[in-house]
């Protein structure tokens, strides 16, 4: 963590000048004001990493200023100083939330050393948060459900891309999980302890888009009653997901390109630029190359965003992932819905219907279908009746309905037995033209047991 901007508060003009020179030579950008009221106004107008304030000042003393800052900006580091320092005033300042206390007179390098210590403390704090987050990193990858080769390739790409700052463009149809991939890129990166900020560019009103993304200063326009960081500012040090980036208007595309190239931005109404450290991940369901060809998206911005492309395949291209995804959502909604009894099985007929559907809404639609089926189910088994709202379509491939569908990660003998039994019953009924007596003989079951299982598994005996 490197502090950049320091707000210096001291009523002594000569001391302000001396400290400003010392801190500037130490690599800091310094803004100096003469009292606490001016300091609070400055904090409303701009963002600072640290406040260095005298204790004894007119209008508002340093301790009162410190308490105001703790209320308004609790994350801000504050160091106080005084020529009249006593042990009691130091204790009072520390109790009020100051990071450290400096007595005047001091050596030039003493103040810089205190700031460096504050930076190191913040760095260690962030590092501890990062190390704690590493404990959950494998879980983040596991949330990318899918054993198909397509999804395994996505996982490999995520692992390669996560450690670097390069801009990534995630493409895929609506509902394929683009934000999940962006979060995985963040959680597996050195930025994991810093903010992850996501914004849907298509949901922002065009007249407010620039202010929302890049921020504004107080008084920049009629309703700007206070300054605003903007989403780039909120994501400083972390990751910003620009979802549906293809919706950005041309003017904003120009400004975004400059931010990506220069790594600095200028808030609306401000007269100076600020350095920014943000990894940008963009996502879109549009074909941006086609948008460029048709003049709706800037070619230079497209190439700047498309440093690395992660394509998420639609669910219809990876039907082998459907059973695992379905069981993942069953477990999720058993807990969320507090089902009693919990869903313990998906009937073979229901699974067959899931496999035969084209899923135009992709994983999001599958999740909604499972949740709806669990709400409608009265027992422990999801039956095909609970999936009736899904549109019918031809099977994905010839013979798909004849395959035994047991997910590669399925370990429950109970669930696997249900799938196998239901499929064998269908085969026997097809082989015998629906004759239950002959089917029972082939299955080595009593006719009564067969009828019970047909009903329990939701099998249509006339159309097995």
N, C-alpha and C positions, 0 to 999 in steps of 0.2 A: 504494500500500500504506500503510495507516494502522495503526500499532500502537495497541492499546487497553489491554491488560493488562500491567502491569509488576510483576515480583517483585523487591522490594528486599531485599538481604541485607547487614546490618551489625550488629556486636555493640555499637555505641555507640547507646544509646537516643535521645539528643538528636539525633545525626546522622540516625537513622531518621526522627525526627519532622520535622526540617527538610527532608529530601529528599522525604518523603511530601507535604508541603505544596507544595513547588516543583513536583513532578510532577503533583499533582492540579490545581494552577492551570494547568499546561500542557496539560490536557485528558486526562490518563491516569488509568486506574483502577489504584490501587496497593495491593499487599498486602506488608507488611513482616514479615520474620523476622530472628532474631538470629544464626543460624549456618548452616553448610553443610548439616548433617543436617536441620534444619528445612526448608531450601530444597528438598532432594531429596524430602522427604515432601510438601511443598506441590506440587511439580511432578507427583507421582504423582496427587494429588487433583484438580488443576485444570489448565487450559490457559493458557499465558502466551505473549505475543509477544516479550518481552524480559526478560532478567535483568540487574540492575545490582547488582554484588557488590563488597564490600570485599575486599582481599587478605588482610590480617592479622586472623584471627578464631580463637577457641578451637575445639577439637574437629576442625574441618576448615577449612583455609585456603582462600582464594579460588581459587588455582591448582588445588588438588585438586578443588574443587567444579566448576571450569570443565572439567576433564578428564572428570569423571563426567557432566556435562551433555552433552559432545560424544559420549560413548558412548551415552547413553540418548536424547537428543533432538538429533541432529546439525543439524537445521534451525533450532534456536533461536538467536536473536541474544543474545550475552553481552557486556556492557561491564564492565570491572573498574576499581576505583579504590583509591587508597591514599595515606595521609599520609606514607608512607615510600618513596615512589616513587623508583626509580632507573632508569637506562637499561636495565640488565640485566633487571630485573623486568618492564619493559614488553615487552622482546623475548620473554621467557619466556611472558608472557601471550598475545602475538600468535601465537607458535608453537603454543601450546596451543589456539588457535582463537578467541580473543577478537576481537570486531569492533574495539574501540577501548579506550584506556586513559586514565583521567582522574586527574590528580594533585590531592590535597587540599593546601591549601584551594582551593576553586574558586568562581567567581561563580555565582549562581543560574541565569543564562541559559546558562552553559557546559554544564551537564549536559543541559538541554533541547535545546541545539543538537546535541549528540552523538547524542541519540535521533532528532532530525529527520534528521540525516545518515544514520543507519541505515535509517530509513524510506525515504529517497530512494534509497539503494543497492538496497533490496529492490524498490522500484517500478521502477527501471531494469532490474533483473534480470528481473522479470516482463514488462516491456515488450519486452525483447530476445527473450524466449521467445515472446511473442505475435507479434512481427514474423517470427520464424523459422517459426512455425506458419502464417502467411499464405501462405507458399510452397506449402503443401500444401492450401490451402482449396479451390482449384478441383478438385483430385483428390477431395476429400470429396464435393463436389456430383456429380462424375462417377460416383461409386459408387452414386448413385441412378439405377440403370439404367432407361431407358425413354424412348421418344420419343412415346408416346401422349399425347393431350391431357390425360388424367387425371393422368399423372405430371408433365407439364410444369407443370400447375397446382400440384401439390405443391411442385415446385422453386421456383416463384414465391413461394408462401407461405413457404417456408423462408427465402428471401433477405429477405423483408420482416420476418419475425419475429426472425431471428437477432440483430440489433443491439439489441433492446429486452429489458427484464427481465420483461415480462409473462408470467404463467403460461400454458402451452400444454397442451392436452389432445389427445393423438394417439389416434385411434380406428381400428380396423380388425381384421379377422379375424386369427387366429393365423397367423404366418408371413409377414405382409405387409411386415415390415421396420420396425416401430415404433421399435425401439432405434436403427436406422440413422438415422432421421429425427431422433431426439433428439440423437444425436451430431453430426449436421450442424448443428443449431441451436446446439450448444455450440461446435463448431469454427469456425463463421463469426461468432461473437460476440466482443465485447471480453474475454470470460472464457476465451478459448481456451487461455491459458497456465495457467489454474487447473484444479483437479481436475474430472473428470467421473466421477460416482459413480452406478452403476445398481443398483437393488435390485428383485427380484420380490416384491411384497408377499404374493403367494399362497404363496411358499416359506418365509416366516418363521413359526416356531412362535408362536402367539398369545401365550403367556406371556412370550416374549422380545422381542416386536415393539417395545414401547415403548423398551426399553433399546437395541436395535439401531438404531432410528431416531434417538432423541434422546440416547442416552448415559446414563451413570450415574457417580456418584462412588464412591470406595472405601468399602466397608462398607454400601452402600445395601441390599444383600440378602446372603444367605449366601455365594454364590459370587463376590461382587464384591470380589476380592482386590486389585484396582487400578482406578483410574478409567478410563473409556472415553469417547472423544469422541462416538461414535455417527455414523451416516452423514451426518446434517446437519452435524455438526462437521467431518467429513472433506471435505465438499463446500464448506466455507466459502470464499466468493469465486468459486466455480464453479457447476456445474450438478448437480442431483440428479434422476435419472429414477426416478419411482415407477411401475414397471411393474405392471400389473394392480392399479391403485389401488382398484378396486371390491371387492377382497378385504379391505380394511381393516375391522376390527370397529368398532362404533359409538363406543366409548370413545376409540380412536385417531383416529377422524375428528374428534372434538371438539378434541383436542390439535393435530392437523395444521392445522385451521382457525385456531387461535390463532397458531400459528407463522407461517402465511401472512399473517395480518392484522397482527400486531405486529412481525414480523421479529425475534423473540427466542424463546428456548426455555429450559426449565428441565430439567436432567438429573435422572434418577431419583435421589432421595435428597438433592438439592441444595436449598439454602435461598434461592438467588438465581437470577435469570434472566440469560442472556447474549445479547448482540446477535448476530445471525447474518445473513450476506449470501449468500443462496443463491437461484439461479434454479431454480424447481421446474418440471419437465416431467412430466406424468402421462400414462400410457398405459393403455388398456383395450380388451379385445375385447367387453366387455359394453355393453349399451345403458344408460348411466347415467341417462338421463332416465326410462326405464322402471323402473330400480331405485329412483329417487326416488319415482315414483308408487306403487310397491309398498311403500314405507317401509323399504327396506334400505340406502338411502344418503341422507345428509343433503343437503337441498336447498341450504342456504347454502354447504356445501363444494363441491357440484357447480358452482354459479355462480362460486365463487372459482377453481376449477380450469379451468373452461371459458371463460376470458377469450377465448382464440382456439382454435378447433378445426381440427385438421388431420386430414382423413379419408383414409386409405390405401385405395384401391380394391382389391378382390380380383383375383387374376390372371385369373380367368375374364372379368372386365369389360374387360380390356385385352390380348387375345390378340396384338395386333401387337407387344407387347413381348417375347413369348416367344423369338423367334429371337435377339435381342440378348442377353437374359439367358442363354440356353443357351450362346452363344459366350463370354460373360463367364465362365461357370463352367468351360467347357472350358479356357480359358486359365489360370484359377486352379488347376485340378487337374492340368493338364499340368505345372505348376511344382511343386505340392505333392507329387504322386505320383512325380515324376521319371520320367515315362513315356518309354520308349524302345522303339519310335518314339512320338513324341507324337501325340495325336489331331489330325488335320488336317481332318477333314470329318465332317459329320452327314448321313447318307444322307437322301434326299428322303422315303423311307418313314418313317424315324425322326422327321424333323421334322414330318411329317404327323400322326404319332401324338402328338407333343408338343402340336400345335395343337388336336387333337381332344379332348384330356383336360380335365376340369373343374378340376383342381388344388385340391382341398379344403384341402390344406395350404399352398397359395399358393407364394410364392417359395422358402420353405424346402424344400418338397417337391420343387420343380423342381431345386434345387441337389442334393438327395440323389439324385434320379433320374439326373442327369448324372454325378455321382461314381460311382454304382453301375454305370452303363453303361460308363464309362471303365475301371473295374476289370475288368469282364467282357469288354471288347473285346480281341481279340488283334491286330488290325491297326490301321490309322490312321483307320478310319471307324467311327463309332457307327452300328450297325445296329438295326432295330426289335426284334431278338431281345433286345437288352440292356435293353429297356424293358418287358419282359413283366410285371413286377410291378405296373405301373400298372393301375388298374382301368379297364375300358372304359366309355365313355359315348357318347351320340349326338354327332355333330359339333356344333361351336359354332353354325354357321349353314349353311344350304343353300348349296352351292357352295364352301364353305371348302376342301374337299379338292381342288377343281379349280383353285384359285388358285396362281400362282407365288409362292412365299414367299421373298423376298429382303429381308432387313432393310434399312431405310433407311440404316444406317451400314455395310453390307457393302461392302467394297472388294476382297475377294479374288476374282479372276477364276476361280481354280480351284474355290472353294467354290460360287460362283454358277453356274458351268457344270454342276456336279454336280446342283444343285437343278433347273436348267432341263431338262437332259437327262432326268432321272428323271421329271419331270412330263410332258414330251412323250411319253415312252415309255408312260406310263399312259394318256394320251389316245388314243394310237394303238391300244393294246390294247383299250381300251373301244370305240373306233369300229369295230374289226374283230371284236369279240366274242371276243378272245383269240387270234385267228389270227396267229401270229408271222410267217409268210411275208408276209402282206399288210401287217402292221404295219411290217415291215422295209422294204417298198417305200415306204410313206408317209413313213417317217423317212429314206429314202435311205441306209439302212445295209445291210450284208450280214447275212444271217440269223445267221451265226456271231457277228458283233459285237453284234447285238441280244441273243442268248442270254447272252453274256458280261456285258453291261451289266445285264441283268435280275438276274443272280446277284450282281453286284458291288454293285448298289444295293439289294438285298434286296426286290425287287418281287415280290409274289405275282401271277404271270401269270394265275391263275384268278380273282382278285379285285383287279384293278388299281385 
